Amino acid sequence: MIESQYWPASTLDGVPDVEALTAGRRRGRDCVYCGSPLTEDAAVDLGEQHYRPPWGGPLIAWRPRSCTTCRETRGVKRAGGRW
């Protein structure tokens, strides 16, 4: 079984613009990169992100998650840029 993991925002690589994402991707139900549905056992928590809506106002928090395949290919890098 794959454990859910947390990776701080400083390790993210190319998280898509939140305004262009579906609700499922913004809410962490689907992979933020490829859109595949996620399960609790196979999701990688990419940490809290913040954005300001185009109409202004306060920053809004969101918590993207990725599938393990995207984590390994483009989502998260460990120190030194390697897994």
Secondary structure, DSSP 8 states (H G I E B T S, - for coil): ----EE--GGGB-----GGGS-HHHHTTSB-TTT--B--GGGEEE---EEE--TT--S-EEE--EEEHHHIIIIIB--GGG--
